[in-house]
Amino acid sequence: MSDLLPLFPLPNVVLFPSVFLPLHIFEPRYREMVSDAIASDRMIGMVLLRPGWQADYEGRPPIFPIGCTGVMTHVEALPDGRYNIVLRGVERFRVLEEHDGRAYRRASVELIAERELKAQDRTAIAGCRGRLEAMLAPAVARAGADPKMPSAMSDEDLVNALAQYLELEPLEKQALLERDCLRTRAEALVDLLEMKSMMTRMHTGYVH
């Protein structure tokens, strides 16, 4: 990775390792960012804007310090200068210091290694996977798909994909990204979905 990581701050997108993210790039500063990344190592750092970003969106509104690097696996340059790209999440990072000199934001960062998992962690994650499948099965079946998650999909890929793709609030996704390992992320995701399910039942009168 280059010394300075290009940052792409958005108010509603959180990228997770090993998960794919399609993006349409239209702002001039981020078109420049993509062009520069293509000429370098194709790496971009996705970060979440903190609440209140609207007051300074064109400038440098505050961001959460922990994000995820993404490598561009697909780039489509459009005739008018816009891009369609696909990022694959690679690794979490912490912003150390931002640097000027470009229209877009760049920072020196430190990569964050996931905490090493032990046998009991793997067992706990497998249990979380079963609970996630059970909670999501009704909605998946209603959509006409197989309610069983693909067994070929690793626990890590499944947990990170659900964290990114489920309709969760950006701040909830950010909290999941900041978990220090797959086990704590999986457990937090289960707790979050169970809480949302309970709230839904309460609002619809199923809990008395």
Phi, psi and omega per residue, in radians:
M1 nan 2.490 3.120
S2 -1.098 2.845 -3.108
D3 -1.059 -0.698 3.126
L4 -1.948 2.241 -3.118
L5 -1.642 2.205 3.014
P6 -1.124 2.364 -3.141
L7 -1.874 2.349 3.065
F8 -2.064 1.623 -3.108
P9 -1.519 2.250 3.088
L10 -2.288 2.721 -3.080
P11 -1.468 -0.194 -2.979
N12 -2.466 0.301 -3.088
V13 -2.229 2.239 3.031
V14 -2.198 2.209 -3.130
L15 -1.721 2.443 3.119
F16 -2.053 2.670 3.131
P17 -0.985 2.413 3.049
S18 1.257 0.109 -3.133
V19 -1.850 2.500 -3.115
F20 -1.601 2.508 -3.103
L21 -2.396 1.936 3.044
P22 -1.417 2.440 -3.108
L23 -2.427 2.510 3.035
H24 -1.874 2.090 -3.038
I25 -1.821 2.034 -3.075
F26 -2.253 -0.440 3.125
E27 -1.208 2.417 -3.102
P28 -0.942 -0.721 -3.098
R29 -1.150 -0.585 -3.133
Y30 -1.492 -0.388 2.956
R31 -1.138 -0.707 3.062
E32 -1.096 -0.709 3.128
M33 -1.045 -0.814 3.141
V34 -1.122 -0.747 3.120
S35 -1.039 -0.776 3.124
D36 -1.156 -0.688 -3.130
A37 -1.158 -0.654 3.088
I38 -1.044 -0.693 -3.119
A39 -1.354 -0.155 -3.110
S40 -1.976 -2.042 -3.060
D41 -1.882 0.145 3.096
R42 1.136 0.370 -3.115
M43 -1.769 2.414 3.086
I44 -2.366 2.495 3.092
G45 -1.793 2.037 3.085
M46 -1.501 2.242 3.099
V47 -2.330 2.692 -3.118
L48 -1.703 2.324 3.047
L49 -1.241 2.452 3.072
R50 -1.290 2.703 3.082
P51 -0.940 2.484 -3.095
G52 1.648 0.117 -3.099
W53 -1.081 -0.382 -3.034
Q54 -1.048 -0.506 -3.061
A55 -1.211 -0.358 -3.067
D56 -2.500 0.652 -3.044
Y57 -1.054 -0.658 -3.111
E58 -1.286 -0.214 -3.125
G59 -1.793 -2.132 -3.106
R60 -2.255 1.175 -3.132
P61 -1.137 2.693 -3.099
P62 -1.053 2.531 3.124
I63 -2.166 2.798 2.952
F64 -1.264 2.463 -3.017
P65 -1.303 -0.303 -3.113
I66 -1.840 2.194 3.115
G67 -2.372 -2.848 -3.119
C68 -2.411 2.273 3.062
T69 -1.263 2.604 3.081
G70 -2.377 2.433 3.075
V71 -1.782 2.369 3.140
M72 -1.301 1.951 3.119
T73 -1.645 -0.276 3.134
H74 -2.560 2.322 3.087
V75 -2.368 2.170 3.041
E76 -2.074 1.922 3.100
A77 -1.493 2.147 -3.120
L78 -1.585 2.711 -3.047
P79 -1.008 -0.514 -3.077
D80 -1.584 0.141 3.093
G81 1.733 -0.182 3.070
R82 -1.329 2.914 3.112
Y83 -2.326 2.559 2.805
N84 -1.913 2.161 -3.127
I85 -2.258 2.812 2.991
V86 -2.208 2.193 3.068
L87 -1.778 2.511 2.933
R88 -1.967 2.131 -3.138
G89 -1.044 2.411 -3.095
V90 -2.016 -1.084 -3.003
E91 -2.711 2.557 3.100
R92 -1.277 2.689 3.108
F93 -2.546 2.854 3.043
R94 -2.083 2.271 3.100
V95 -1.263 2.209 3.097
L96 -1.694 -0.818 -3.104
E97 -2.775 2.361 3.076
E98 -1.556 2.641 -3.098
H99 -2.220 2.450 3.079
D100 -1.492 -3.069 3.078
G101 2.006 -0.175 3.094
R102 -2.336 2.840 3.069
A103 -1.177 -0.522 3.121
Y104 -1.733 2.962 -3.062
R105 -1.516 2.467 3.064
R106 -2.365 2.687 -3.100
A107 -2.611 2.644 2.871
S108 -1.461 2.350 -3.020
V109 -2.329 2.842 2.947
E110 -2.080 2.344 3.114
L111 -1.295 2.556 -3.100
I112 -1.953 1.992 3.098
A113 -1.352 2.448 3.059
E114 -1.210 2.490 3.097
R115 -1.072 2.395 -3.090
E116 -1.147 2.380 -3.104
L117 -1.596 2.445 3.065
K118 -1.809 3.081 -3.074
A119 -1.018 -0.729 -3.125
Q120 -1.175 -0.506 3.069
D121 -1.151 -0.778 3.138
R122 -1.054 -0.700 3.111
T123 -1.110 -0.764 3.139
A124 -1.126 -0.681 3.140
I125 -1.143 -0.716 3.097
A126 -1.055 -0.679 3.087
G127 -1.138 -0.699 3.086
C128 -1.091 -0.693 -3.141
R129 -1.057 -0.761 3.116
G130 -1.076 -0.713 3.133
R131 -1.191 -0.672 3.105
L132 -1.123 -0.764 3.123
E133 -1.069 -0.729 -3.126
A134 -1.144 -0.705 -3.127
M135 -1.212 -0.629 -3.049
L136 -1.562 -0.262 -3.050
A137 -0.969 -0.796 -3.121
P138 -1.029 -0.765 -3.121
A139 -1.187 -0.687 3.136
V140 -1.142 -0.724 3.135
A141 -1.137 -0.671 3.105
R142 -1.084 -0.528 3.133
A143 -1.396 -0.031 3.100
G144 1.461 0.255 -3.125
A145 -1.838 2.965 3.090
D146 -1.243 2.100 -3.078
P147 -1.200 -0.240 3.130
K148 -1.472 2.221 3.116
M149 -1.134 2.557 -3.136
P150 -0.997 2.126 -3.103
S151 -1.142 -0.422 3.137
A152 -1.273 -0.248 -3.132
M153 -1.427 2.160 -3.104
S154 -1.133 2.773 3.103
D155 -1.016 -0.715 -3.126
E156 -1.099 -0.820 -3.130
D157 -1.123 -0.684 -3.117
L158 -1.142 -0.869 -3.108
V159 -1.072 -0.800 -3.124
N160 -1.171 -0.658 3.120
A161 -1.147 -0.747 3.114
L162 -1.130 -0.716 3.139
A163 -1.051 -0.628 -3.111
Q164 -1.458 -0.702 -2.953
Y165 -1.610 -0.413 3.138
L166 -1.168 2.706 -3.100
E167 -1.389 1.352 3.095
L168 -1.922 2.791 3.083
E169 -1.205 2.557 3.120
P170 -0.926 -0.688 -3.135
L171 -1.185 -0.547 3.071
E172 -1.194 -0.717 3.101
K173 -1.137 -0.708 3.120
Q174 -1.062 -0.736 3.117
A175 -1.085 -0.650 3.099
L176 -1.171 -0.739 3.125
L177 -1.045 -0.622 -3.056
E178 -1.375 -0.122 3.065
R179 -1.064 2.541 -2.933
D180 -1.451 -0.141 3.094
C181 -2.815 3.009 -3.088
L182 -1.108 -0.647 -3.116
R183 -1.097 -0.863 -3.103
T184 -1.173 -0.552 3.087
R185 -1.186 -0.765 3.138
A186 -1.117 -0.762 -3.140
E187 -1.137 -0.699 3.119
A188 -1.159 -0.649 3.123
L189 -1.142 -0.756 3.090
V190 -1.045 -0.851 -3.131
D191 -1.035 -0.736 -3.118
L192 -1.116 -0.794 -3.125
L193 -1.204 -0.637 3.102
E194 -1.141 -0.683 3.108
M195 -1.136 -0.751 3.126
K196 -1.132 -0.678 3.109
S197 -1.108 -0.726 3.130
M198 -1.138 -0.726 3.131
M199 -1.118 -0.667 3.111
T200 -1.106 -0.776 3.134
R201 -1.107 -0.671 3.131
M202 -1.125 -0.742 -3.101
H203 -1.222 -0.475 -3.128
T204 -1.677 0.067 3.037
G205 1.486 0.230 3.141
Y206 -1.468 -0.262 3.118
V207 -1.940 2.206 -3.100
H208 -2.031 nan nan
